[in-house]
Amino acid sequence: MSSKVTIHLQEGASINYFESLQATFGGAFTEEGYEFTHGKTDIRFYNFPVMPGFDMLMNSATHTQPVEMIRTPDNNPDLFHFYLLKKGQFGQNFNQRRQFMEAGTSTGVFISNGMFPMHAQFPAHVTLKSVGFKITRTAIQQLLPEARQIGHALFSDTTPVAYHTHLSPQLKLLMEDMFLYNEIVFGKKALIMSRAIELFTRLMGTLEKLQEKDELNGLHVEDYNRMLDLKEYLLNNLDKRVSMQALASEFGVSLSKLKRDFNTLFSTSVYKFHTHAKMDEAYRRLQTGNYSVMEVGYDLGYSNPSKFSQMFKKVKGINPGEVGTL
């Protein structure tokens, strides 16, 4: 098994990334970027300064070993970080609790004020492509004054907060253009930066629309911890029925907030998550051949075997009795 590579990073300026990568892997860097190629390891990290207080980063990386990136807070509440995942997936710890980010899902965009430590875990042999924006509150007001209100709504104070959302088809196409332009010679920088400005502008417009519809919900540290505790509770209680009101009381939040926060972090409802976890466990047990369909159903809280079979068929697409024959 490959040993893990650890990168220590002080969040903040783009140059911090290049210095940390060089200190870990070697090679050389400039203010414009860092490249390192060795065997099947290929790391390309570029910086495009749009204006004072606004940098755009493009990253394409594949490594033969698992990589952990430990980022300490920049303690600058007026510098905001936008991370758009074009390809790949990785785990990320928010206040020591793990969550996955994956391209093409509701966790494909990660936005934060950088006021909390984060540990990211990148799997070996998985290509990761992303675009990042580091922009100050002042730069937003100068470049995009129309976004002043959404900037304030996202980050009204110094409280550590992060948001997840998805990439719209339009934003995906803009990112595709940026990576294509990075392969040409003439006009590369100008074309990439023009797309970067458009990408950021349209992203902020998307965030404003989500905010207006009350569909953009940031999770503070305590919200993350609460939802991860709830996830653990659900997985440890697969034999029980879900009572949303009881869960809200147990975890000390309103019913609406519990539903909203869980969906924000896991892109599904509490009930659906719990049901699918039950069926995953049922499938695992049935595959062993050590349990009957009735035993599994009863163990997972179904007093009526036919109800269990119906739900299993709905989620897994086959009857539970067919699992052992596949």
C-alpha positions in Angstrom: 0.0 0.0 0.0 1.4 3.4 -1.0 2.4 5.7 1.9 0.7 9.0 2.3 2.2 12.3 1.3 1.4 15.2 3.6 1.4 18.9 2.5 1.2 21.6 5.1 -0.3 24.8 3.8 -1.0 28.3 5.3 -4.3 29.3 3.6 -4.2 32.8 2.0 -2.2 34.0 -1.0 -1.8 31.8 -4.1 2.0 31.7 -3.7 1.5 29.8 -0.5 0.3 26.8 -2.5 3.3 26.8 -4.8 5.7 27.1 -1.9 4.1 24.2 -0.1 4.0 22.0 -3.2 7.7 22.7 -3.9 8.6 22.0 -0.3 6.8 18.6 -0.5 7.7 17.4 -4.0 10.6 19.4 -5.1 10.9 21.1 -8.5 10.6 24.9 -9.0 7.8 27.4 -9.0 7.2 31.0 -10.0 4.5 33.5 -9.1 2.6 32.2 -12.1 2.6 28.5 -11.1 4.1 25.2 -10.2 4.7 22.1 -12.3 6.0 18.7 -11.3 6.1 15.5 -13.4 7.7 12.3 -12.4 6.5 8.9 -13.8 2.7 8.9 -13.5 2.7 11.8 -11.1 1.6 15.0 -12.9 0.9 18.2 -10.9 0.1 21.5 -12.7 -1.0 24.5 -10.6 -1.3 27.9 -12.3 -2.1 31.4 -11.0 -3.8 34.1 -13.0 -3.9 37.4 -11.1 -7.1 39.1 -12.4 -6.6 42.3 -10.4 -5.3 43.3 -7.0 -7.1 41.2 -4.4 -8.4 38.7 -7.0 -6.5 35.6 -8.1 -7.7 32.7 -10.2 -6.1 29.3 -9.8 -6.2 26.3 -12.2 -5.2 22.9 -11.0 -4.7 19.6 -12.7 -3.1 16.8 -10.6 -2.6 13.1 -10.5 -0.4 11.4 -7.9 0.7 7.8 -7.4 0.3 8.1 -3.6 -2.5 9.3 -1.4 -2.1 13.0 -0.5 -3.2 14.8 2.6 -3.3 18.6 2.5 -3.4 20.3 6.0 -4.5 23.9 5.7 -4.4 26.3 8.6 -6.7 29.3 8.6 -5.6 32.6 7.1 -7.5 34.6 9.7 -8.5 37.1 7.1 -12.3 37.4 7.1 -12.2 39.6 4.1 -10.5 37.1 1.8 -13.0 34.6 0.3 -12.2 31.2 -1.3 -14.2 29.7 -4.1 -13.4 26.1 -5.2 -15.0 24.6 -8.3 -14.4 20.9 -8.9 -14.4 20.0 -12.6 -13.2 16.4 -12.3 -12.5 13.9 -9.5 -13.3 13.6 -5.9 -11.7 13.9 -2.5 -12.4 13.9 1.2 -12.3 17.0 3.3 -12.4 17.5 7.0 -14.2 20.5 8.3 -13.3 21.0 12.0 -12.0 17.4 12.2 -15.2 15.9 10.6 -15.0 14.3 7.2 -17.1 15.1 4.1 -16.7 14.2 0.4 -16.5 16.6 -2.5 -17.2 15.2 -5.9 -17.5 16.7 -9.4 -21.0 16.7 -10.8 -22.7 16.7 -7.4 -24.1 19.3 -5.1 -20.7 19.3 -3.4 -18.9 20.3 -6.6 -18.6 23.9 -5.5 -17.1 24.8 -2.1 -17.1 28.4 -0.8 -15.6 29.5 2.5 -14.1 32.5 4.4 -11.0 30.5 5.3 -11.6 31.0 9.0 -11.3 27.3 10.0 -8.7 24.5 9.6 -9.3 22.0 6.8 -7.7 18.6 6.0 -8.2 17.4 2.5 -7.5 13.7 1.5 -6.8 13.1 -2.2 -6.8 9.4 -3.3 -3.9 8.0 -5.4 -4.2 7.6 -9.2 -7.3 9.9 -9.3 -7.1 12.9 -11.6 -8.3 16.1 -10.0 -9.1 19.2 -12.0 -10.4 22.4 -10.5 -10.7 26.2 -10.7 -10.3 28.3 -7.6 -10.9 32.0 -6.9 -9.3 34.0 -4.1 -11.0 37.4 -3.8 -11.2 40.1 -1.2 -14.4 41.9 -0.3 -12.9 45.1 -1.8 -12.1 43.4 -5.1 -15.7 42.1 -5.4 -17.0 45.6 -4.9 -14.7 47.0 -7.5 -15.1 44.3 -10.1 -18.7 43.4 -9.5 -20.5 46.0 -7.5 -23.8 44.3 -8.2 -22.6 41.4 -6.1 -21.9 43.5 -3.0 -25.1 42.3 -1.3 -24.6 38.6 -2.0 -21.0 38.9 -0.7 -22.3 40.4 2.5 -25.0 37.7 2.8 -22.5 34.9 2.4 -20.0 36.3 4.9 -21.6 38.9 7.2 -19.1 38.5 10.0 -16.0 36.5 11.1 -17.9 33.3 11.9 -16.3 30.3 10.2 -18.8 29.3 7.5 -18.8 27.2 4.3 -21.3 26.6 1.5 -21.8 23.8 -0.9 -23.6 23.9 -4.2 -23.5 22.4 -7.7 -22.0 23.5 -11.0 -24.6 24.5 -13.6 -24.2 23.4 -17.2 -23.2 26.9 -18.1 -20.4 27.1 -15.5 -19.2 23.6 -16.6 -18.8 24.8 -20.2 -16.8 27.9 -19.1 -14.5 25.6 -17.2 -14.1 23.4 -20.2 -13.0 26.4 -22.3 -10.4 27.4 -19.7 -8.8 24.0 -19.7 -8.8 23.8 -23.5 -7.2 27.3 -23.7 -4.5 26.2 -21.3 -3.3 23.8 -24.1 -2.8 26.6 -26.7 0.1 29.0 -27.1 -1.1 32.2 -28.7 -3.5 34.2 -26.5 -3.7 31.6 -23.8 -3.5 34.0 -20.8 -6.0 36.5 -22.2 -8.5 33.8 -23.2 -8.3 32.0 -19.8 -8.7 35.3 -17.8 -11.7 36.4 -19.9 -13.4 33.1 -19.2 -12.3 33.3 -15.5 -14.0 36.7 -15.1 -17.1 35.4 -16.8 -17.1 32.2 -14.7 -16.9 34.2 -11.5 -19.6 36.7 -12.6 -22.0 33.9 -13.5 -21.2 32.0 -10.4 -22.1 35.0 -8.2 -25.3 35.5 -10.2 -26.2 31.8 -9.5 -25.5 32.3 -5.8 -27.6 35.4 -5.7 -30.6 33.5 -7.3 -30.1 30.7 -4.8 -30.0 33.2 -1.9 -33.2 34.8 -3.1 -35.0 31.4 -3.2 -33.5 30.6 0.2 -31.7 27.6 -1.3 -28.2 28.6 -0.4 -27.4 27.6 3.1 -24.1 27.9 4.8 -23.0 25.5 7.5 -21.2 26.8 10.5 -18.8 24.5 12.4 -21.6 23.5 14.8 -23.9 22.8 11.9 -21.4 20.5 10.3 -20.8 18.6 13.5 -24.5 18.3 14.2 -25.2 16.8 10.8 -22.3 14.5 10.9 -23.4 13.3 14.3 -26.9 12.8 12.9 -25.4 10.8 10.0 -23.6 8.6 12.4 -26.7 8.1 14.5 -28.7 7.0 11.5 -26.0 4.5 10.5 -25.9 3.1 14.0 -29.7 2.8 14.2 -30.7 1.0 11.0 -33.2 -1.1 12.9 -35.2 2.0 14.0 -37.8 4.1 12.2 -37.0 7.7 11.6 -39.1 10.3 13.4 -38.1 13.7 12.1 -39.6 15.6 15.0 -37.9 13.4 17.5 -34.5 13.8 15.7 -35.0 17.6 15.7 -35.6 17.5 19.4 -32.7 15.2 20.0 -30.2 17.4 18.1 -31.6 20.7 19.4 -32.7 22.3 16.2 -35.9 23.2 14.4 -37.4 20.6 12.1 -37.0 22.9 9.1 -33.3 23.6 9.9 -32.5 19.9 10.4 -34.0 19.0 7.0 -32.3 21.9 5.2 -28.9 21.4 6.8 -28.9 17.6 6.1 -29.9 18.1 2.5 -27.2 20.9 2.1 -24.4 18.5 3.3 -25.6 15.2 1.9 -27.8 16.1 -1.1 -30.6 13.9 0.1 -33.3 13.8 2.8 -32.9 12.2 6.1 -35.5 9.6 5.3 -34.0 8.7 2.0 -30.5 8.5 3.4 -31.6 6.2 6.2 -33.7 4.0 3.9 -30.8 3.6 1.4 -28.4 2.8 4.2 -30.8 0.1 5.4 -30.9 -1.4 1.9 -27.1 -1.3 1.5 -26.8 -3.2 4.8 -29.5 -5.6 3.7 -27.7 -6.3 0.5 -24.4 -6.9 2.3 -25.9 -9.4 4.7 -27.8 -11.2 1.9 -24.6 -11.5 -0.1 -23.0 -13.5 2.7 -25.6 -16.2 2.4 -25.8 -16.4 6.2 -29.2 -14.7 6.6 -32.7 -15.3 5.2 -34.7 -12.5 3.7 -37.0 -12.6 6.7 -34.2 -12.4 9.2 -32.7 -9.4 7.4 -36.0 -7.6 7.2 -36.7 -8.1 10.9 -33.2 -7.0 11.9 -33.6 -3.8 10.0 -36.9 -2.9 11.6 -39.5 -4.3 9.1 -42.2 -6.3 10.9 -43.8 -7.1 7.5 -41.5 -9.0 5.2 -43.4 -8.0 2.1 -42.8 -4.3 3.0 -39.1 -5.0 3.3 -39.1 -6.8 -0.1 -41.0 -4.0 -1.8 -38.5 -1.3 -0.5 -35.5 -3.5 -1.4 -36.8 -3.9 -4.9 -37.5 -0.2 -5.2 -34.0 0.8 -4.1 -31.9 -2.0 -5.5 -33.9 -2.9 -8.5 -34.0 -6.6 -7.7 -35.9 -8.8 -5.2 -34.0 -9.6 -2.0 -34.3 -13.3 -2.7 -32.3 -12.8 -6.0 -29.2 -11.4 -4.3 -27.5 -14.8 -3.6 -28.1 -16.0 -7.1 -26.3 -13.1 -8.8 
